[in-house]
Amino acid sequence: MRGDRESFSLGAALARQYPRVSVQPEEPYIDEGQMLTSGGVAAGLDLSLHLIRRDHGARLANQQARLLVTAPHRTGGQAQFADLPLTAAAPDGLAPGWTTCT
C-alpha cells in the first residue's frame, strides 16, 4: 500500500504503523481505480453500492440499496459516526420510544 490512500476508523494507529500510506479517516471509502478500501461495516456497504453504481448504473444500485434498507449514497463521511451513550433499556427490553403489540 505504498503511497496509496486508506480510509480507516483507526486512522491514527494505521498512519503510525504505515507512514507511507495517506490515511483519510474522514472518508467512508476510497476508490483509486484498482485499489478500493472502506473504513467499517457500513462503509463497506457504501463501497459495495458505489461499485454497483459505477459498474452497472444508479438504477441497480438504488434497487440493491432498497433491499439492504439503506441509503443508495450517503454523504458526510465518517462524521456520521456519533459517539453517543446508549439510553437505558425499558423494563420490556426495548429502547425508550419503541412500542410493543399485544
C-alpha positions in Angstrom: 0.0 0.0 0.0 2.9 2.3 -0.5 1.7 5.8 -1.4 -1.9 4.6 -1.5 -4.8 6.2 0.3 -6.6 4.4 3.0 -9.9 5.0 4.8 -9.9 3.5 8.2 -11.7 4.1 11.5 -8.4 3.7 13.5 -6.6 6.1 11.2 -4.0 7.4 13.7 -2.7 3.9 14.5 -2.6 3.0 10.9 -0.7 6.2 10.0 1.9 5.5 12.7 2.4 1.9 11.6 2.5 2.7 7.9 3.7 6.3 7.4 3.8 6.0 3.6 0.0 5.5 3.5 -2.1 8.6 3.2 -4.8 7.9 5.8 -8.0 9.8 5.2 -10.2 8.9 8.2 -13.0 11.4 7.2 -13.7 9.3 4.1 -16.0 6.2 4.5 -14.4 4.6 1.4 -11.7 5.3 -1.2 -11.8 4.4 -4.9 -8.4 4.7 -6.5 -9.4 2.6 -9.5 -7.5 -0.7 -8.9 -7.3 -0.1 -5.1 -10.5 0.2 -3.1 -10.8 0.4 0.7 -13.5 1.1 3.3 -13.4 2.0 6.9 -16.0 -0.2 8.6 -19.1 -2.3 8.0 -21.5 0.5 7.0 -18.7 2.0 4.8 -18.3 -1.5 3.2 -22.0 -1.3 2.2 -21.4 2.2 0.9 -18.4 1.0 -1.1 -20.4 -2.0 -2.4 -23.2 0.2 -3.6 -20.6 2.6 -5.1 -19.1 -0.3 -7.1 -22.6 -1.4 -8.3 -23.4 2.2 -9.3 -20.0 2.7 -11.0 -20.1 -0.6 -12.9 -23.9 -1.1 -13.5 -25.6 2.2 -13.0 -27.6 4.1 -10.4 -30.8 2.2 -11.1 -29.4 -1.2 -10.0 -27.5 0.5 -7.1 -30.8 2.0 -5.9 -32.6 -1.3 -6.2 -29.9 -3.0 -4.1 -29.9 -0.2 -1.5 -33.7 -0.7 -1.1 -33.1 -4.5 -0.5 -30.4 -3.6 2.1 -32.7 -0.9 3.7 -30.0 1.7 3.4 -29.5 5.0 1.5 -28.2 4.5 -2.0 -25.5 7.1 -1.4 -24.6 8.7 2.0 -22.8 12.0 2.2 -21.0 13.4 5.2 -18.1 10.9 5.5 -17.1 9.4 8.9 -18.7 12.5 10.6 -21.9 10.3 10.5 -20.4 8.3 13.3 -21.8 9.6 16.6 -20.1 8.5 19.8 -23.2 8.9 22.0 -24.1 6.9 25.1 -27.0 4.5 24.7 -30.1 5.1 26.7 -31.1 2.5 29.2 -33.5 -0.2 28.1 -37.1 -0.1 29.3 -38.3 -3.0 31.5 -39.7 -4.8 28.4 -36.1 -4.8 26.9 -36.9 -2.2 24.2 -35.3 1.1 23.9 -37.4 4.1 25.0 -39.8 5.2 22.2 -40.5 1.7 20.9 -43.9 0.2 21.3 -45.0 -3.3 21.6 -48.1 -5.1 20.2 -50.0 -7.4 22.4 
